[in-house]
Amino acid sequence: MLSRGSNEYSKEDLARIFEEMGVRFGFGTDRYKTEFGTLVTKEDFASLAQVVSDVARNPAFPSHELPQVLREMRAGLTRRMNDTASLADNALMQTLYPAGHPFYETSFDQQVAELDQISVNDLSSYHRDYYSPKGTIVTVVGDIETEEAVKVITAAFGDWVGPARRELSVPEVSLPTAAK
């Protein structure tokens, strides 16, 4: 829901800004990271960094957007439920790792059921507790000098403190000795 608006920018504002810059922009997330990527001109880089900074720090999580986001997530899970490679990956994670392990995956049916439990308050609390510049990796590639890129990123994100970085503990597991 990060691309659905922030304290400073509505979803419509973001769409207009990105259209004016000629960029396609979106956030992606999984259990371990949040990422975004785009192509932007050097001239718009600093402006885009400021917008992304506000969206990353101050997402609005508009409640009227949550049902649509959940429908989109449900559709994505439904696609995965009908894809043999995704089914095989899901089964592999359930076979290799015990429940509670960070790499264990619940079944797609369970993931769909969990969607109904998500609230805007959950998203806001998760953002407050986990989103942080600590441990962040920023990669800039293109026709820009390193010093200029560092200056722009520092200007946009340099004063962001956020919560402490959380270490991911990955317990060892034994390989299965037989098929389940």
C-alpha positions as CSV (number, residue, x, y, z in Angstrom):
1,M,0.0,0.0,0.0
2,L,3.0,2.3,0.0
3,S,2.2,3.5,-3.5
4,R,-1.4,4.4,-2.4
5,G,-0.3,7.7,-0.9
6,S,1.6,9.4,1.9
7,N,1.0,12.2,4.4
8,E,2.1,14.7,1.7
9,Y,1.0,13.0,-1.5
10,S,-2.3,11.4,-2.4
11,K,-2.4,8.4,-4.8
12,E,-3.5,10.8,-7.5
13,D,-0.7,13.2,-6.7
14,L,1.8,10.3,-7.0
15,A,0.3,9.2,-10.3
16,R,0.5,12.8,-11.7
17,I,4.1,13.3,-10.5
18,F,5.3,10.0,-11.9
19,E,3.5,10.6,-15.2
20,E,5.1,14.1,-15.4
21,M,8.5,12.5,-14.8
22,G,7.7,9.7,-17.3
23,V,8.5,7.0,-14.7
24,R,6.8,3.7,-13.8
25,F,7.1,3.2,-10.1
26,G,6.0,0.6,-7.7
27,F,7.0,-1.1,-4.4
28,G,7.5,-4.8,-4.0
29,T,7.7,-6.7,-0.8
30,D,8.1,-10.1,0.6
31,R,8.9,-11.5,4.1
32,Y,12.4,-10.1,4.1
33,K,12.6,-6.9,2.2
34,T,10.8,-4.0,0.5
35,E,12.1,-2.8,-2.7
36,F,11.3,-0.4,-5.5
37,G,12.8,0.3,-8.8
38,T,12.3,2.8,-11.6
39,L,14.0,4.5,-14.4
40,V,14.3,8.3,-14.1
41,T,16.2,11.0,-15.8
42,K,19.1,12.6,-14.1
43,E,17.2,15.9,-14.0
44,D,14.3,14.3,-12.1
45,F,16.4,12.1,-9.7
46,A,16.4,14.6,-6.8
47,S,12.7,15.3,-7.0
48,L,11.9,11.6,-7.2
49,A,14.1,10.8,-4.2
50,Q,12.2,13.4,-2.1
51,V,8.8,11.9,-3.1
52,V,10.0,8.3,-2.4
53,S,11.4,9.5,0.9
54,D,8.0,10.8,2.0
55,V,6.2,7.7,0.8
56,A,8.7,5.4,2.6
57,R,8.6,7.3,5.8
58,N,5.0,8.5,6.0
59,P,2.7,6.2,4.1
60,A,-1.0,7.1,4.5
61,F,-2.4,3.6,4.4
62,P,-5.8,4.9,3.3
63,S,-8.5,2.6,4.6
64,H,-10.6,2.8,1.4
65,E,-7.7,1.3,-0.5
66,L,-7.2,-1.8,1.6
67,P,-10.1,-3.8,0.1
68,Q,-8.7,-3.3,-3.4
69,V,-5.1,-4.1,-2.3
70,L,-6.4,-7.3,-0.7
71,R,-8.3,-8.3,-3.8
72,E,-5.0,-7.8,-5.8
73,M,-3.1,-9.9,-3.3
74,R,-5.8,-12.6,-3.4
75,A,-5.6,-12.6,-7.2
76,G,-1.9,-13.0,-7.1
77,L,-2.2,-15.9,-4.7
78,T,-4.8,-17.5,-6.9
79,R,-2.4,-17.3,-9.9
80,R,0.3,-18.9,-7.8
81,M,-2.2,-21.7,-6.7
82,N,-2.6,-22.5,-10.4
83,D,1.1,-22.4,-11.3
84,T,2.9,-25.8,-11.0
85,A,6.3,-24.1,-10.3
86,S,4.8,-22.0,-7.5
87,L,3.1,-25.0,-6.0
88,A,6.3,-27.0,-6.1
89,D,8.2,-24.1,-4.4
90,N,5.6,-23.8,-1.8
91,A,5.6,-27.6,-1.1
92,L,9.4,-27.6,-1.0
93,M,9.5,-24.8,1.7
94,Q,7.0,-26.8,3.7
95,T,9.1,-30.0,3.4
96,L,12.5,-28.5,4.1
97,Y,11.5,-26.2,6.9
98,P,9.4,-26.7,10.1
99,A,6.6,-24.3,10.9
100,G,8.0,-21.2,12.6
101,H,11.2,-21.2,10.6
102,P,11.7,-18.0,8.6
103,F,11.8,-19.9,5.3
104,Y,8.7,-22.0,6.0
105,E,5.7,-21.1,3.8
106,T,2.2,-21.7,4.7
107,S,-0.1,-23.2,2.1
108,F,-1.6,-20.8,-0.4
109,D,-5.1,-21.5,1.0
110,Q,-3.8,-20.4,4.5
111,Q,-2.2,-17.3,3.0
112,V,-5.5,-16.4,1.3
113,A,-7.4,-16.9,4.7
114,E,-4.8,-14.7,6.4
115,L,-5.6,-11.8,4.1
116,D,-9.0,-11.3,5.8
117,Q,-7.2,-10.6,9.1
118,I,-5.1,-7.7,7.9
119,S,-6.2,-4.2,9.0
120,V,-4.9,-0.7,8.2
121,N,-3.8,-0.6,11.9
122,D,-1.7,-3.7,11.3
123,L,0.0,-2.1,8.4
124,S,0.6,1.1,10.2
125,S,2.0,-0.7,13.2
126,Y,4.2,-2.9,11.1
127,H,5.6,0.1,9.3
128,R,6.3,1.9,12.5
129,D,8.1,-1.1,14.0
130,Y,10.0,-2.4,11.0
131,Y,10.6,0.2,8.3
132,S,13.9,1.8,8.8
133,P,16.9,3.1,6.9
134,K,19.1,0.9,9.1
135,G,20.3,-1.9,6.9
136,T,19.0,-0.2,3.8
137,I,20.8,-0.7,0.5
138,V,20.4,2.0,-2.1
139,T,21.7,1.3,-5.6
140,V,21.9,4.0,-8.2
141,V,23.0,3.1,-11.8
142,G,23.3,5.5,-14.7
143,D,24.6,8.8,-15.9
144,I,25.2,10.3,-12.5
145,E,28.4,10.8,-10.6
146,T,28.7,8.9,-7.3
147,E,29.1,12.1,-5.3
148,E,26.0,13.6,-6.7
149,A,23.9,10.4,-6.1
150,V,25.1,10.3,-2.5
151,K,24.3,13.9,-2.0
152,V,20.7,13.5,-3.4
153,I,20.0,10.3,-1.4
154,T,21.5,11.9,1.8
155,A,19.3,15.0,1.3
156,A,16.2,12.9,0.9
157,F,16.8,10.2,3.5
158,G,19.7,11.4,5.7
159,D,17.7,12.6,8.7
160,W,15.5,9.5,8.8
161,V,16.2,7.5,12.0
162,G,13.6,4.8,12.2
163,P,13.6,1.7,14.5
164,A,16.7,-0.4,15.1
165,R,17.6,-2.9,12.5
166,R,16.3,-6.4,13.3
167,E,18.6,-9.3,12.8
168,L,17.1,-12.3,11.1
169,S,17.9,-15.5,12.9
170,V,18.0,-18.5,10.6
171,P,18.1,-21.8,12.6
172,E,19.8,-24.7,11.0
173,V,17.6,-27.6,9.8
174,S,18.3,-31.1,8.8
175,L,17.6,-32.3,5.4
176,P,14.6,-34.7,5.2
177,T,15.5,-38.3,5.1
178,A,12.4,-39.4,3.2
179,A,9.6,-37.9,1.1
180,K,6.5,-36.7,3.0
